């Protein structure tokens, strides 16, 4: 690749490694956030060492649980 520069280009490619399927949409009402409840929940989270994909899944599950503990969920319908 010619960058027309004396700098070397850094190239990367992003791929979605997750299998296609229905995506679960999680939405919470930020107005209902209980900061103390969220902080307390996250403070107790541990992620076991292992393959990065499993660590990401563990962290994602912990974030969902913390949000569920600290906020109410919103409906999928948007207000107009």
Buried (B, 14 or more C-beta within 10 A) or exposed (E): EEEEEEEEEEEEEEEEEEEEEEEEEEEBEEEEBEEEEBEEBBEEEEEEEEEEEEEEBBEEEBBEEBBEEBBEEBEEEEEE
